Amino acid sequence: MSDDIKFGDMRTEYGKSLVELGEQDKNIVVLGADTTDSLKTADFGKKFPDRFFNVGIAEANLVSVAAGLAYSGKTSFASTYAIFLPGRCVDQIRNAIAYPSRTDKKGLNVKLVVSHGGLSVGADGGSHQQLEDIAIMRAMPNMRVLIPADSISVSKLTWTIAQQYGPFYMRMARSKVPIVHDESQVFEIGKGITLRDGSDCTIVACGITVKLALDAAEQLKQEGVSCRVIDCFTVKPIDKEILEKAARETGAIVTCEEHNVLGGFGSAVTEVISETYPVPIKRIGAQDMFGESARDNEISQLLEKHGITSVNIANMAKEVRSKKQ
């Protein structure tokens, strides 16, 4: 792979996009829970203080206030760390945001955008590594779930969800991540993106694991294995069409996520494939276990412990390929 890999910061792009949106739409309000500097939403507050609300370390209240503002007609963006949102306020998200439906509109117009998702959080350890949020949020009616792969994805999806009515959950990573998309890439809710074509196997990934999937496909190419790579950034609604097509054309699938394999992204993919065109599948992610402390220079070791590496993805691709009918 090329050594000139470019990196981007998801939170920075999110904060920048909010300011730009705020300039165009006076209906947008932004809320935080004492993590506004970290989430990069403080700049919105500096420019639009009357539309910015820091509720303090009170995540349930964060959700309830966001819901109230949305009920009054605002477009609410509420943000903090993934371990706290949804971790501390599932009841409020369910009953104050997802459940209320007015006329033909499902849920309230609240965008829950979080950072510090998955294992790559840093030294805070298992208590602060959110590995259950995809399972929680995708099971909630009316909620749409996005796991962007890079800073370009975050910027474009922030604009997209601002312009689409209804509740969204979008999870960002803490660290700077490699950029895998071009600025010209179009992101459509419910549609995956084929980043690399192939015929022997498909790797379907979301979030930071998309870059790992691309690296794995490059490794497999050197071994004569043609591997398709799909960025399935919309976990819900998931792109059934692109997944069934991949199953039919490549006959084997590997999923990868920075999340528990139980109920997460891999489970969502497996549900689709089992009902449309069953093929061998291998799910890579945390194997029903909590994370643990890892300093920034140790995160790669922690991911390796859970098999979230390009080498393991490549190995699993070869394994499922060997089981093709």
PECOR-V474579 format. One line per field, one symbol per residue. ss: DSSP state (h for helix, s for strand, l for the rest). psi: psi as a letter, one per 40 degrees, with the letter a starting at -180 (. if undefined). A space follows every 50 residues. Layout:
ss = ???
psi = ???
This chain:
ss = llllllsslhhhhhhhhhhhhhhhlllssssslllllllllhhhhhhlhh hsssllllhhhhhhhhhhhhhlllssssslsllllllllhhhhhhhhhll ssllsslllsssssslsllllllllhhhlsllhhhhhhlllllsssllll hhhhhhhhhhhhhllllsssslllllssllllllllllllllssssllll ssssslllhhhhhhhhhhhhhhllllsssssllssslllhhhhhhhhhhh lsssssssssllllhhhhhhhhhhhhlllssssssslllllllllhhhhh hhhhhllllhhhhhhhhhhhhllll
psi = iiefhiiihdddddddddddddddheehihiigefdddefeddddddgde fhhheaggdddddddddddddeeihhhhiaidddgedefddddddddddh hhbehhiighhhhiafiadfdaedadeehheedddddeehiehihhgida ddddddddddddehiihihhhiidiiiiheiidehhhhhehihhdhiied ihhhiiaeeddddddddddddeeehhhihhhgdhdhhigddddddddddd eihhihigiheheaddddddddddedghihihhhahgfiiaihhideedd dddddeegiddddddddddddeei.
